[in-house]
C-alpha cells in the first residue's frame, strides 16, 4: 500500500526537541548507553571490600597476639581482635596500649599503614558507589566530543540486527556503531554486543542529533513501518546532507518515496523475501547459495576490494577471483557493460570471496604490491 501523508510537527514537539538537545550530559545517562565492562553491583562491591577489611583486621589481630606480652596487660586472642578493631577504625579507647619498644615499632610500621589501607577500603567503597554517575557522565562527554565517522542503525529489529552482524563481520568495531531504538529489550541486546545505544524515537531530530548523525558516515534506516522510514530519512538528510543513507522498505511502491526523501540505497524487504520463496519452490539449492553469499560469517560472501597493480588493464572475467562487477568512481558496472571490459587504476572489484579471506587482508596485500 502506497503512503500518502504530510509530516506535521507541532510547536510543542519542537520545544521538546530543543529541550532534549539542550540538556546537560549528566541528564542523558539514561538516554545514551555506552558499552560498559562487566561491573559488579554496589552491594557486591561493598561486600567484597568488607571482606578485605575483615582480613586486614584479623591480620593485625594475629600480629598483636603473637607479641601479646608487650602490651599494658596480657592479651587473649579476643583481646587482640578487639585491639585490632578499635585501632584500625581509629576509635582508640586507650585501655590496651603497646608498652615495649618492639610493640610500638610494630604499631608504627605495620599497624598504622594497615589502618590507612583499612580506611581507604571503607572510604573508597563509598566514593565508588557515589561517583558512578559522575564516571558515566565523563564517559558520555568524551564520547559526544569524539564520535565521528560512525554508522547509525535506526531500528534494532530483525533487519537492524542483521545489518549489525554484517558490519561486525566486515571488520567494523562495535564502538563505531550506534543503535537508536525505543524498545528497552532491543537496546539491552545491542548493549550486550558492545554497541552504543540511544533510547528514543528516531523521527525526532533531537534524538538523531545526540546520536551524532551530523558527523556520521552512514545511516541504516530499518524501522518496522514504511512511513516511519520515510520520516526518519527526511530528518537524517536534513541534518546531514552528505551522509550515506541505506533504507529498508517493505513495499516496492514506497521505494520512490524513500529515494525522494534522500535515501542513497533502498532495499525492498518483502519483494526480496518473496523472490527467494518463489525460487525455493523449484530450485532450493539456489536459495541456499544466495543465503550463503549474504552470510558474512561463513562460506562464500560477496565483497569489494581494490585492484592490484598487475590487474590494471586486464579483463575482469580473466582474473583469478569470480568478479561480479567493477566499481568506478562510486558507480557499479556489471561485467556485461562496456565500461567493465578492462580494469582501470583506482577501480574496485565486486567479487565472491571465501569468508576467512578478510577484506583487510586484501587491502594490505594491495598496499604491499604498491610498495614493491
DRENDONU-856203 format. One record per residue (C-alpha): residue in three letters; residue number from 1; x, y, z. Coordinates in steps of 0.1 Angstrom, whole numbers, plus 5000, padded with zeros to 4 digits. Layout:
N
ALA	NUM	X	Y	Z .
...
END
This chain:
372
UNK	1	5000	5000	5000 .
UNK	2	5015	5033	4989 .
UNK	3	5020	5060	5015 .
UNK	4	5004	5094	5013 .
UNK	5	5010	5117	5042 .
UNK	6	5023	5151	5052 .
UNK	7	5046	5152	5082 .
UNK	8	5033	5176	5108 .
UNK	9	5055	5189	5136 .
UNK	10	5037	5207	5163 .
UNK	11	5052	5236	5182 .
UNK	12	5051	5216	5214 .
UNK	13	5072	5188	5199 .
UNK	14	5097	5213	5186 .
UNK	15	5100	5226	5222 .
UNK	16	5105	5190	5235 .
UNK	17	5133	5185	5209 .
UNK	18	5150	5218	5218 .
UNK	19	5149	5208	5255 .
UNK	20	5164	5174	5249 .
UNK	21	5194	5186	5229 .
UNK	22	5199	5214	5254 .
UNK	23	5201	5190	5284 .
UNK	24	5235	5187	5302 .
UNK	25	5254	5155	5297 .
UNK	26	5245	5140	5331 .
UNK	27	5208	5142	5322 .
UNK	28	5214	5120	5292 .
UNK	29	5228	5090	5311 .
UNK	30	5196	5071	5306 .
UNK	31	5193	5082	5270 .
UNK	32	5227	5073	5257 .
UNK	33	5241	5040	5269 .
UNK	34	5278	5034	5263 .
UNK	35	5291	4999	5263 .
UNK	36	5304	4990	5298 .
UNK	37	5328	4964	5310 .
UNK	38	5312	4938	5333 .
UNK	39	5308	4956	5366 .
UNK	40	5296	4943	5400 .
UNK	41	5266	4958	5417 .
UNK	42	5272	4983	5445 .
UNK	43	5262	4957	5471 .
UNK	44	5286	4932	5458 .
UNK	45	5313	4958	5458 .
UNK	46	5306	4967	5494 .
UNK	47	5305	4931	5504 .
UNK	48	5338	4923	5487 .
UNK	49	5356	4953	5504 .
UNK	50	5341	4944	5537 .
UNK	51	5357	4910	5534 .
UNK	52	5390	4927	5527 .
UNK	53	5386	4949	5558 .
UNK	54	5379	4918	5579 .
UNK	55	5410	4901	5566 .
UNK	56	5431	4932	5575 .
UNK	57	5416	4932	5610 .
UNK	58	5424	4895	5615 .
UNK	59	5459	4900	5602 .
UNK	60	5466	4928	5627 .
UNK	61	5450	4907	5655 .
UNK	62	5474	4878	5647 .
UNK	63	5504	4902	5648 .
UNK	64	5493	4917	5681 .
UNK	65	5485	4883	5697 .
UNK	66	5520	4870	5686 .
UNK	67	5535	4897	5708 .
UNK	68	5507	4897	5734 .
UNK	69	5531	4902	5764 .
UNK	70	5542	4936	5750 .
UNK	71	5511	4954	5759 .
UNK	72	5497	4971	5790 .
UNK	73	5480	4938	5800 .
UNK	74	5482	4902	5790 .
UNK	75	5461	4896	5759 .
UNK	76	5439	4868	5748 .
UNK	77	5431	4863	5711 .
UNK	78	5398	4881	5717 .
UNK	79	5416	4910	5732 .
UNK	80	5439	4911	5702 .
UNK	81	5409	4912	5678 .
UNK	82	5393	4939	5700 .
UNK	83	5426	4960	5699 .
UNK	84	5428	4954	5661 .
UNK	85	5392	4966	5656 .
UNK	86	5395	4998	5677 .
UNK	87	5429	5006	5663 .
UNK	88	5421	5002	5626 .
UNK	89	5388	5021	5630 .
UNK	90	5407	5049	5648 .
UNK	91	5384	5046	5677 .
UNK	92	5413	5042	5702 .
UNK	93	5398	5037	5737 .
UNK	94	5432	5036	5752 .
UNK	95	5425	5006	5775 .
UNK	96	5451	4985	5757 .
UNK	97	5484	5001	5747 .
UNK	98	5518	4989	5735 .
UNK	99	5544	4993	5762 .
UNK	100	5576	4978	5748 .
UNK	101	5598	4992	5720 .
UNK	102	5591	4963	5697 .
UNK	103	5554	4966	5701 .
UNK	104	5555	5003	5694 .
UNK	105	5576	4998	5663 .
UNK	106	5551	4972	5650 .
UNK	107	5523	4997	5655 .
UNK	108	5543	5024	5636 .
UNK	109	5554	5004	5606 .
UNK	110	5527	4977	5603 .
UNK	111	5495	4986	5622 .
UNK	112	5495	5023	5610 .
UNK	113	5499	5015	5573 .
UNK	114	5472	4988	5576 .
UNK	115	5450	5014	5594 .
UNK	116	5454	5037	5564 .
UNK	117	5446	5008	5540 .
UNK	118	5415	4999	5561 .
UNK	119	5402	5035	5559 .
UNK	120	5409	5036	5522 .
UNK	121	5388	5005	5517 .
UNK	122	5358	5020	5535 .
UNK	123	5361	5054	5520 .
UNK	124	5369	5041	5486 .
UNK	125	5338	5019	5486 .
UNK	126	5316	5049	5494 .
UNK	127	5332	5071	5468 .
UNK	128	5330	5044	5441 .
UNK	129	5292	5040	5447 .
UNK	130	5285	5077	5449 .
UNK	131	5306	5087	5419 .
UNK	132	5293	5061	5395 .
UNK	133	5270	5087	5378 .
UNK	134	5299	5111	5376 .
UNK	135	5321	5085	5359 .
UNK	136	5293	5078	5333 .
UNK	137	5289	5115	5327 .
UNK	138	5326	5119	5319 .
UNK	139	5325	5089	5296 .
UNK	140	5294	5104	5279 .
UNK	141	5311	5138	5275 .
UNK	142	5342	5122	5259 .
UNK	143	5320	5101	5235 .
UNK	144	5299	5130	5224 .
UNK	145	5330	5151	5218 .
UNK	146	5350	5124	5198 .
UNK	147	5323	5105	5179 .
UNK	148	5325	5108	5141 .
UNK	149	5325	5086	5110 .
UNK	150	5303	5061	5128 .
UNK	151	5274	5041	5115 .
UNK	152	5239	5046	5130 .
UNK	153	5214	5018	5129 .
UNK	154	5178	5030	5133 .
UNK	155	5156	5002	5145 .
UNK	156	5172	4971	5162 .
UNK	157	5147	4946	5150 .
UNK	158	5154	4916	5127 .
UNK	159	5167	4938	5099 .
UNK	160	5187	4961	5122 .
UNK	161	5204	4931	5139 .
UNK	162	5212	4915	5106 .
UNK	163	5228	4948	5094 .
UNK	164	5249	4950	5126 .
UNK	165	5260	4914	5121 .
UNK	166	5272	4921	5086 .
UNK	167	5290	4953	5097 .
UNK	168	5308	4934	5125 .
UNK	169	5317	4905	5102 .
UNK	170	5332	4930	5078 .
UNK	171	5356	4942	5105 .
UNK	172	5338	4973	5119 .
UNK	173	5344	4979	5156 .
UNK	174	5313	4977	5178 .
UNK	175	5322	5011	5193 .
UNK	176	5317	5027	5158 .
UNK	177	5281	5015	5157 .
UNK	178	5253	5035	5173 .
UNK	179	5218	5019	5177 .
UNK	180	5187	5041	5180 .
UNK	181	5155	5023	5193 .
UNK	182	5127	5030	5217 .
UNK	183	5124	4994	5229 .
UNK	184	5144	4987	5260 .
UNK	185	5148	4950	5254 .
UNK	186	5163	4956	5220 .
UNK	187	5187	4981	5235 .
UNK	188	5198	4957	5262 .
UNK	189	5206	4931	5235 .
UNK	190	5225	4958	5215 .
UNK	191	5244	4969	5246 .
UNK	192	5254	4934	5253 .
UNK	193	5270	4933	5219 .
UNK	194	5292	4963	5229 .
UNK	195	5272	4988	5208 .
UNK	196	5265	5024	5218 .
UNK	197	5227	5027	5223 .
UNK	198	5204	5057	5222 .
UNK	199	5169	5054	5236 .
UNK	200	5144	5074	5218 .
UNK	201	5122	5079	5187 .
UNK	202	5144	5084	5156 .
UNK	203	5117	5105	5139 .
UNK	204	5127	5133	5163 .
UNK	205	5156	5154	5152 .
UNK	206	5169	5159	5187 .
UNK	207	5174	5121	5192 .
UNK	208	5193	5119	5159 .
UNK	209	5215	5148	5169 .
UNK	210	5225	5133	5202 .
UNK	211	5234	5101	5183 .
UNK	212	5258	5122	5163 .
UNK	213	5240	5120	5129 .
UNK	214	5256	5152	5118 .
UNK	215	5290	5136	5120 .
UNK	216	5281	5100	5110 .
UNK	217	5295	5083	5079 .
UNK	218	5264	5062	5071 .
UNK	219	5229	5056	5085 .
UNK	220	5209	5024	5082 .
UNK	221	5172	5031	5084 .
UNK	222	5154	4998	5094 .
UNK	223	5122	5006	5113 .
UNK	224	5091	4984	5113 .
UNK	225	5070	5006	5091 .
UNK	226	5075	5024	5058 .
UNK	227	5060	5057	5069 .
UNK	228	5085	5058	5098 .
UNK	229	5113	5050	5074 .
UNK	230	5104	5079	5051 .
UNK	231	5101	5104	5080 .
UNK	232	5134	5093	5095 .
UNK	233	5151	5095	5061 .
UNK	234	5138	5131	5057 .
UNK	235	5151	5141	5091 .
UNK	236	5185	5125	5087 .
UNK	237	5190	5141	5052 .
UNK	238	5180	5175	5066 .
UNK	239	5205	5173	5094 .
UNK	240	5234	5158	5074 .
UNK	241	5231	5163	5036 .
UNK	242	5263	5144	5029 .
UNK	243	5257	5112	5049 .
UNK	244	5252	5079	5031 .
UNK	245	5216	5066	5039 .
UNK	246	5206	5030	5033 .
UNK	247	5170	5024	5040 .
UNK	248	5147	4994	5041 .
UNK	249	5111	4994	5028 .
UNK	250	5085	4967	5029 .
UNK	251	5065	4976	4998 .
UNK	252	5081	4983	4964 .
UNK	253	5055	5011	4957 .
UNK	254	5070	5031	4985 .
UNK	255	5106	5029	4972 .
UNK	256	5103	5062	4953 .
UNK	257	5092	5080	4985 .
UNK	258	5124	5069	5003 .
UNK	259	5145	5079	4973 .
UNK	260	5128	5113	4971 .
UNK	261	5134	5117	5009 .
UNK	262	5171	5113	5003 .
UNK	263	5180	5076	5006 .
UNK	264	5210	5066	4986 .
UNK	265	5201	5030	4985 .
UNK	266	5167	5013	4991 .
UNK	267	5163	4976	4999 .
UNK	268	5128	4962	4994 .
UNK	269	5125	4935	5021 .
UNK	270	5091	4920	5011 .
UNK	271	5099	4916	4974 .
UNK	272	5133	4901	4981 .
UNK	273	5118	4876	5005 .
UNK	274	5091	4868	4980 .
UNK	275	5116	4861	4952 .
UNK	276	5135	4838	4975 .
UNK	277	5104	4819	4984 .
UNK	278	5094	4815	4948 .
UNK	279	5129	4803	4938 .
UNK	280	5129	4779	4968 .
UNK	281	5099	4761	4954 .
UNK	282	5118	4750	4923 .
UNK	283	5155	4753	4930 .
UNK	284	5161	4754	4967 .
UNK	285	5198	4750	4962 .
UNK	286	5200	4784	4946 .
UNK	287	5184	4800	4977 .
UNK	288	5209	4781	4998 .
UNK	289	5238	4795	4979 .
UNK	290	5223	4830	4979 .
UNK	291	5219	4829	5017 .
UNK	292	5255	4817	5019 .
UNK	293	5266	4847	4998 .
UNK	294	5247	4871	5021 .
UNK	295	5260	4855	5053 .
UNK	296	5294	4871	5061 .
UNK	297	5305	4848	5088 .
UNK	298	5309	4815	5069 .
UNK	299	5312	4800	5035 .
UNK	300	5313	4824	5005 .
UNK	301	5303	4860	5006 .
UNK	302	5301	4890	4982 .
UNK	303	5328	4916	4989 .
UNK	304	5347	4945	4975 .
UNK	305	5384	4950	4972 .
UNK	306	5409	4974	4955 .
UNK	307	5426	4962	4924 .
UNK	308	5462	4951	4923 .
UNK	309	5488	4968	4902 .
UNK	310	5492	4938	4879 .
UNK	311	5455	4937	4873 .
UNK	312	5453	4972	4857 .
UNK	313	5443	4968	4820 .
UNK	314	5431	4932	4824 .
UNK	315	5396	4919	4817 .
UNK	316	5379	4912	4850 .
UNK	317	5365	4880	4835 .
UNK	318	5400	4866	4833 .
UNK	319	5411	4873	4869 .
UNK	320	5416	4846	4894 .
UNK	321	5386	4858	4915 .
UNK	322	5350	4854	4905 .
UNK	323	5343	4890	4897 .
UNK	324	5307	4903	4896 .
UNK	325	5313	4939	4887 .
UNK	326	5336	4968	4886 .
UNK	327	5331	4999	4909 .
UNK	328	5345	5030	4893 .
UNK	329	5340	5065	4909 .
UNK	330	5313	5050	4931 .
UNK	331	5294	5036	4901 .
UNK	332	5288	4999	4897 .
UNK	333	5293	4984	4862 .
UNK	334	5283	4948	4857 .
UNK	335	5305	4925	4836 .
UNK	336	5282	4927	4806 .
UNK	337	5286	4965	4804 .
UNK	338	5312	4981	4780 .
UNK	339	5328	5001	4810 .
UNK	340	5337	4968	4827 .
UNK	341	5358	4954	4797 .
UNK	342	5391	4964	4813 .
UNK	343	5402	4974	4848 .
UNK	344	5414	5009	4853 .
UNK	345	5436	5024	4881 .
UNK	346	5415	5033	4911 .
UNK	347	5388	5007	4903 .
UNK	348	5374	4983	4929 .
UNK	349	5362	4948	4922 .
UNK	350	5329	4933	4934 .
UNK	351	5337	4897	4937 .
UNK	352	5329	4864	4956 .
UNK	353	5354	4856	4983 .
UNK	354	5357	4828	5009 .
UNK	355	5348	4840	5044 .
UNK	356	5383	4835	5061 .
UNK	357	5398	4858	5034 .
UNK	358	5390	4892	5050 .
UNK	359	5389	4925	5031 .
UNK	360	5415	4939	5054 .
UNK	361	5440	4913	5043 .
UNK	362	5433	4920	5006 .
UNK	363	5437	4957	5012 .
UNK	364	5471	4951	5029 .
UNK	365	5481	4929	5000 .
UNK	366	5473	4957	4976 .
UNK	367	5494	4981	4996 .
UNK	368	5523	4957	4997 .
UNK	369	5520	4953	4959 .
UNK	370	5522	4990	4955 .
UNK	371	5553	4992	4977 .
UNK	372	5570	4966	4957 .
END
